[in-house]
Amino acid sequence: MSINIAVLASGRGSNLEAILEAIAQGKLDAKVKLVLVNVPGAGAIEIASKYGVATAVVPNAGLNRKEHEEKVIAELKKHDLDFIVLAGYMRVLSSGFLANFKDERGFFKVINIHPSLLPAFPGIRGYEEAFEYGVKVAGVTVHLVDEKVDHGPILAQATFNRAEDDTIESFKARGLRIEHELYPQVLQNIAKDGVTFFKRIKDETAEAQLNQGTDRETARR
């Protein structure tokens, strides 16, 4: 079954482009109803236009958090949405915002991708902190958002190995490629089977493998 999503972004929109390209190639059964950005001139606007997707610019400058979120909610409520997908959206969502998008099981219908194997290395410097710590296996997490930052039920994780000659730039570039594979794949799994969670990380490979399968519990959207 196809899902309707809105994508929230603040920057260049590389994960947005990966999602839209997966849809265009028939790999993701979803419709992006809206791309909303909080930064005028963000690259995500151009990407959305390239794929013919509606956009909304809701700047946060000069507004307090509540005022800005009310404007964002108003834009989102104009559309029949199954999920809100965060793709480099550099705003922490309040519990008041999230309460507008709760499903019948009490989960928030907001999905995020984070550049680490959560719960390790939360925050915007996930790749940098993992690299500085010296991890041998790094990764990416897709999760449902809750009231805590970089927290919430994990939908999938994928890993990649750190190469001996990695620089922070090559390390981050490898992680970004994994993000672009994982995010559309997780969304397609949701479109096909509903939301699924897993209990623990199992894979320790260099491939972008979903940590799903026998060790999971399923919650239908």
C-alpha positions in Angstrom: 0.0 0.0 0.0 1.3 3.5 -0.9 2.0 5.9 1.9 1.7 9.7 1.9 4.6 11.5 3.4 5.8 15.1 4.0 9.6 15.6 4.2 11.0 18.3 6.5 14.5 19.6 5.7 16.8 22.5 6.4 19.7 22.0 4.1 20.9 20.5 0.8 18.3 17.7 0.8 20.4 14.7 -0.2 18.2 12.2 1.7 15.2 13.9 0.2 16.7 13.3 -3.3 17.3 9.7 -2.5 13.7 9.2 -1.4 12.3 11.0 -4.5 14.6 9.1 -6.8 13.5 5.8 -5.3 9.9 6.7 -5.9 10.7 7.7 -9.5 12.4 4.4 -10.1 9.5 2.4 -8.7 11.5 1.2 -5.7 9.4 3.1 -3.1 5.6 3.0 -3.1 5.1 6.5 -1.6 3.9 9.9 -2.5 5.7 13.0 -1.2 2.9 15.4 -0.7 5.0 18.3 0.6 8.6 19.3 1.2 8.8 21.9 4.0 11.9 23.8 4.9 12.7 26.3 7.6 15.7 27.9 5.8 14.9 30.1 2.7 17.1 29.0 -0.1 17.7 25.5 1.2 18.9 23.1 -1.5 15.9 20.8 -0.7 13.6 23.4 -2.4 15.4 23.0 -5.7 15.4 19.2 -5.4 11.6 19.1 -4.7 10.9 21.4 -7.7 13.0 19.1 -9.9 10.7 16.2 -9.0 7.5 18.3 -9.2 6.8 18.2 -5.5 5.0 21.0 -3.6 7.1 23.0 -1.3 6.5 25.3 1.7 9.0 27.6 3.3 8.4 28.4 7.0 11.3 30.4 8.4 11.9 30.1 12.1 13.8 33.4 12.2 12.1 35.9 14.5 9.6 33.3 15.9 9.7 31.5 19.1 9.5 27.7 19.0 5.7 27.5 19.6 4.9 30.1 17.0 7.1 28.4 14.4 5.7 24.9 15.1 2.1 26.2 14.8 2.9 27.5 11.3 4.5 24.2 10.4 1.6 22.2 11.7 -0.8 24.3 9.8 1.1 23.5 6.6 1.2 19.8 7.3 -2.5 19.6 8.2 -3.4 20.7 4.7 -2.3 17.3 3.5 -3.5 13.7 4.2 -0.3 12.3 5.6 0.7 8.9 6.9 4.1 10.0 8.1 6.4 13.0 8.5 9.9 12.2 7.4 12.8 14.3 8.8 15.7 14.7 6.3 18.3 17.0 7.8 15.7 19.1 9.6 17.7 21.0 12.1 14.9 21.7 14.6 14.1 19.8 17.8 10.4 19.0 17.7 8.4 19.7 20.9 6.1 17.2 22.6 3.3 19.6 21.7 4.2 19.3 18.0 4.5 15.5 18.1 1.1 15.2 19.9 -0.5 16.2 16.6 0.8 13.2 14.8 0.2 10.3 17.2 -1.1 6.9 15.9 -3.6 4.6 17.7 -0.8 2.8 19.5 0.7 5.9 20.9 3.6 6.2 18.6 4.4 9.4 16.8 4.2 9.2 13.0 7.5 11.1 12.6 10.6 9.3 11.2 14.2 10.4 11.5 17.5 9.2 10.2 20.6 9.6 12.4 24.3 9.3 11.5 25.3 6.7 14.2 24.2 3.4 15.7 22.0 4.9 18.4 22.0 5.0 21.3 25.8 5.7 20.7 26.8 9.2 19.6 23.5 11.2 19.6 23.6 14.8 18.4 24.5 16.5 15.2 28.2 15.3 15.2 27.4 11.6 15.1 29.9 10.8 12.4 32.6 13.1 13.8 32.3 11.7 17.3 32.3 8.1 16.1 35.4 8.8 14.0 37.2 10.6 16.9 36.4 7.7 19.3 38.0 5.3 16.9 35.1 2.9 16.2 35.9 0.1 13.8 32.2 -0.4 12.8 30.0 2.7 12.4 26.5 3.0 11.1 23.2 4.7 10.5 19.8 4.5 12.4 16.3 5.1 11.2 13.9 5.5 14.1 10.5 6.9 15.2 10.8 10.2 16.9 9.8 10.7 20.5 10.1 13.5 23.1 13.8 13.0 23.6 16.5 14.1 21.1 17.8 11.3 18.8 15.7 8.8 20.7 12.7 6.6 20.0 11.8 3.1 18.7 14.4 2.0 16.2 13.1 0.8 12.8 16.4 -0.2 11.3 20.2 0.2 11.4 22.9 -0.4 8.9 26.6 -0.6 9.4 29.8 0.1 7.6 33.4 -0.7 8.4 36.0 2.0 9.0 38.9 1.7 6.6 42.4 2.1 7.8 43.1 5.0 5.6 39.8 6.8 6.2 39.7 10.5 6.8 36.7 12.1 8.4 35.6 13.2 4.9 35.7 9.7 3.4 34.2 8.2 6.6 31.2 10.6 6.4 30.9 10.1 2.6 30.5 6.3 3.2 28.0 6.9 5.9 26.0 9.2 3.6 25.8 6.5 0.9 24.4 4.1 3.5 21.8 6.7 4.5 20.7 7.1 0.9 20.2 3.3 0.6 18.6 2.7 4.0 16.0 5.5 4.3 14.1 4.6 1.1 14.3 0.9 2.0 12.8 1.4 5.4 10.0 3.6 4.0 9.3 0.9 1.4 9.2 -1.7 4.2 6.6 0.4 6.0 4.6 0.8 2.9 4.6 -2.9 2.4 4.4 -4.4 5.9 3.6 -1.6 8.3 6.0 -0.4 11.0 8.4 -3.0 12.4 10.9 -2.6 15.2 13.9 -4.7 16.2 15.3 -5.3 19.6 19.1 -5.2 19.1 21.8 -4.7 16.6 23.0 -7.9 15.0 24.9 -7.1 11.8 28.6 -6.3 12.0 29.3 -6.2 8.2 30.3 -3.4 5.9 27.1 -3.7 3.9 23.9 -1.7 4.3 21.9 -4.5 5.8 18.6 -4.0 7.6 18.6 -5.3 11.2 15.2 -6.9 10.8 13.9 -10.4 10.6 13.5 -13.0 13.4 14.5 -10.6 16.2 11.7 -8.1 15.8 8.2 -7.3 16.9 5.7 -5.9 14.5 3.3 -3.1 15.0 0.9 -2.3 12.2 0.6 1.3 11.2 
